[in-house]
């Protein structure tokens, strides 16, 4: 029987779309050869999903396919030699459907990596919001590693932040229970790690909130992620707890840390590189924090700092906590400008600069109402929300960071 082989061009494109890595084990299948200065060694194989010819040894062969279909790129998958052998010896595990899923997932991963997005620990990639607050029609917004949501006077920013944060704190959804006049309101979040998951939060016309994961109902959503949400409540909480006098208590309660965890954390941060402040010293006995700011030469007590300076200390602590948690699982840090009303645009520019320059291993969302020309927005995925005649028109400007 003749074999319906792929053309050279199809083989090249399959390899390129897979980033020259095996679609199963992700090992590299291209590299330099020592033979000549311009020699290349390729160890990958463009394998047929449905067998190239009828007969013994050809797996997943389908007689209903045309020659063209069998030779087409959609019937190919890029694999290392070991996995090419494996799929050609096991059509029970590696069914046609399974191989298509493996291929799609791998190409999506390559696409994220190629765009400079780290998906190793999971990433919220897209949200869709419909019939909630100012979003009267369905609106999709794509997220990357670092995201900046801007829009003067647009209430949409806070709502986006709150829905994402509600995955860890469902009480944020309370106010949506009073949504009786509307039907079919939902908030959908796509999450990618080894595969794409879609979480849906639906609010029906009887104010009932339901959740589903990939279309299957769940009692509550618990994604494997850590979410730090710095919003207005955070600010109120800190003030309520008299942060000036009981810094330990405030931080422990807000970040859900036990005393020993808090003390370990503080001791750990003291020895690490600081990003927003220069340094700090903490007296565990007295619960006394002294801070050295970037532009000052001496240490000062936390109590003596201005509101804006205190904000920077809180941000530093949040960054350090997020860095710590991101070692273990997907971590997302959401900062709503409402949490830091005393911070000026220079403070925000500084924060964004720190985020961009340090390539943190967690996902960052900053919602601010500053004008875009005040911020180094070109360095981030910028989502601009603009209010037009009382309705929210969402304009999306996507820019790859770096
Ligand atoms: Zn492999």
Boltz pocket constraint, residues with backbone or C-beta under 6 A from the ligand:
constraints:
  - pocket:
      binder: B
      contacts: [[A, 22], [A, 23], [A, 24], [A, 25], [A, 26], [A, 27], [A, 79], [A, 80], [A, 81], [A, 82], [A, 83]]
      max_distance: 6.0
